[in-house]
Amino acid sequence: MTEKRVFRSDTFVNRSFVAGIPFILMFGGLTHFAFAWLGKTNWAAPFVPGNESVWEHLKMSY
């Protein structure tokens, strides 16, 4: 008995994962230096890393 799939989720997930890697790398690279570029403003601190701690690096990917 063959299973008929309406939506191939495994292929979609794999393609999305591979397509997302360059985006995360580019976005992470930009946000890594954004706090200094923005003049170390208080409103930017919750969104971009402000120092080199592990928490700040995790903030780059969220």
C-alpha positions in Angstrom: 0.0 0.0 0.0 1.5 3.3 -1.0 0.9 6.5 0.9 -0.1 9.5 -1.1 1.1 12.8 0.2 -0.6 16.0 -0.5 2.3 18.1 0.8 5.9 16.9 1.0 6.9 18.5 4.3 10.3 16.8 4.5 11.4 18.3 1.2 10.1 21.7 2.2 11.9 21.6 5.5 15.1 20.6 3.9 15.0 23.3 1.3 14.0 25.9 3.9 16.9 24.9 6.1 19.4 25.1 3.3 18.1 28.4 2.0 18.1 29.9 5.5 21.7 29.2 6.3 23.1 32.1 4.1 20.4 34.4 5.5 21.4 33.7 9.1 25.1 34.1 8.4 24.6 37.4 6.6 22.1 38.8 9.2 24.2 37.6 12.1 27.3 39.3 10.6 25.4 42.6 10.2 23.9 42.5 13.7 27.2 41.6 15.2 28.5 45.1 14.6 25.1 46.9 14.6 25.3 48.1 18.2 28.5 50.1 17.5 27.2 51.3 14.2 24.0 52.7 15.8 26.0 54.7 18.4 25.4 52.3 21.3 21.8 53.6 21.8 19.6 52.1 24.5 16.7 51.2 22.1 19.0 49.0 20.0 20.3 46.9 23.0 17.4 44.4 23.2 17.7 43.6 19.5 21.4 43.5 18.7 24.4 42.2 20.7 26.2 44.8 22.8 29.2 42.7 23.9 30.9 39.4 23.3 29.0 37.2 25.8 27.4 34.0 24.9 23.9 35.5 25.5 24.6 38.3 23.1 25.7 35.9 20.4 22.5 33.8 20.9 20.5 37.1 20.5 21.9 37.4 16.9 20.0 34.3 15.7 16.7 35.2 17.3 
